[in-house]
Amino acid sequence: DAMVIQNPRYQVTQFGKPVTLSCSQTLNHNVMYWYQQKSSQAPKLLFHYYDKDFNNEADTPDNFQSRRPNTSFCFLDIRSPGLGDAAMYLCATNDLSHQPQHFGDGTRLSIL
Amino acid sequence: GQQVMQIPQYQHVQEGEDFTTYCNSSTTLSNIQWYKQRPGGHPVFLIQLVKSGEVKKQKRLTFQFGEAKKNSSLHITATQTTDVGTYFCAVYDYKLSFGAGTTVTVRA
């Protein structure tokens, strides 16, 4: 059973056209994370929510925003995607910050 | 977050052989986690180590945390084609920081 669900699996958008990626979880975990992973690289943390408390990484571009309307859902908004934003975007959850994280299948974003 | 260096970056292994991937830090780590990511897949948690000198085994996988808690290793015996993927070590220090990963390919 899928516990961290990301939609869509593949997303194509145009240069500069806003795009939203979604993540939902059935685990009732209070922490949700968004990572960016480029080819042959490790996942790079963009930001995370501890409940409704938003924590942004210092090097996350302003172009990236996030919303968490409730425990189950979290969204990644890219306001004006550039070619360099083409990547796999991974959502992950856990119940306490130091516990193992559960990842979704990811959304692969392509920019035309 | 704490930095962890992982080597080698690539490991090409003959089926049936053993290999080891290493994770090193210049500072003492409170814990270390290992994840496996299959090609086209997402990272999957394998194990967490927290104690000095800790050794844990999962079938053909042996995980070790150094006595000084500055390094960790993953040793796989009798490699199989199902072991293909990228193995990441990661450390939690107010966020999860991943090593660069070791990408393993297996020749039959």
Interface residues (C-beta under 8 A of the other chain):
Chain A: Y33 S40 Q41 A42 P43 L45 H48 E57 L90 A92 S97 H98 P100 Q101 H102 F103 G104 D105 G106
Chain B: S30 N31 Q33 G41 H42 P43 V44 F45 Q48 F88 Y92 Y94 K95 L96 S97 F98 G99 A100 G101 T103
